[in-house]
Amino acid sequence: MIDVSSSAACFTYPADENCPYMGQELTTRFSIPCYDKDGGFDLANFARSAKVFRIDESSHYIRRIAVQFSENLPFRPGHQAQYGSDHLKFSAVTI
């Protein structure tokens, strides 16, 4: 995964015959770390239906796929969130 927001995500995929195409509907599954006030963290797991809305060719071998979720995430990555506990902070990271 390259980036994630509350309504969309971007990831890389090999430029082969199995690469997603514009308008394709996918099921995305991913985890985002959530940090507690002491610096510890846990992973929050998500699954979302999504639709491919942009494809960029990063190289001859890799494409960047941008998808829009059919349902927003329950928080804005990188901001304080009320998700399971009032002292958890979610942070989007490049993986």
Phi, psi and omega in degrees: 000137179264316185205155177215141173233183181291340184240355184204167177212160177226137180214165177261155180209143178302142179276076179229188184292346179265000183297137176303155182238163181305132178084351181294140175264132183231163166251120180260141175228128183202165178236146178231131179291141172235129187258143175265177185294342180266004178093355175284166179212162175223165179256132174261125182263139181226150171226130181219141168287144182211162179232132180291124179239351176205142175226124177244139178271108179285322177205182179296338186252342187231139173239149172262126182250124176252129180235151175250130180288147176284339177222127181299154172292158184280015181200172173256115181309139180089356180242159176299139184221151173265080182228094179085328180202148183277001179242021177264143175236128178269146179219124176282136180230154173277126184250000000 
